[in-house]
């Protein structure tokens, strides 16, 4: 069945039942939808362009730092208030909502990791969702992530339950994290955490399901299976996607429902293809991609610069003549576009890795 046949599917941002139906469709068909961290309208456009070219759904997401950047790095963003991060996330989500239909694909609009100290950002986004819901009958975003994985499990789960209660009337999807994704992302450094925190247990994961499923079925779990943010040389943390299968088995035994969990794969950059395939077969419906598309965006510019170095040293004068103008090389539309093309192609590669392609 084509994803276009999923109930509620349309070109533009998917929310509520339509968004959840799409994730269920992904799980049943063993593909995942990649979510790309965006920091500008340019990076959003790159993701949407790839979705349009592939004719597949894609996700755009904003981290707290990325949200602030979207609105403008110079704006005040006070600790505990995070007004620029709230503004940037809301503006970014409106931007996606407005352009997505023109690209002709179903799009998810999501916010990434939110640690305890960043909860004012989360609250601000939910207020915007509630206002949008009041006016249009659906939330502004498709989904949000809470990441209280640094807190004790009981506190983590209790805060998630509290927020899921607030999100449920709007049918917003909650992504939560249990266990810790290693490495460094968006200024959060988990490279020194104890190894056992990098692997969740079936009991840890089931505790989440037990607490959240009576509130709403619309939640996904970023469980830890040795995944690490960023790309590093092969180290002593080993990716074990087979663990996700163990979590499903345990949850199946406890609930009597076959494989009831929906997983999110963080730290997927640089993963081997067979690990990704195993993760998909164990219920991963979303995989985050940031580091690899950051590199792609940069590499597009790098290659452009190297190929045109002689034309980029001043406004006038290049290898074709001392008095020749270089405007057509340093116009930002020229070199930013090279970044966009490179990122677009990397987005398409992630879609192929996750079997998010038309057979
Ligand atoms: Zn992550």
Boltz pocket constraint, residues with backbone or C-beta under 6 A from the ligand:
constraints:
  - pocket:
      binder: B
      contacts: [[A, 113], [A, 181], [A, 185], [A, 229], [A, 266], [A, 267], [A, 288]]
      max_distance: 6.0
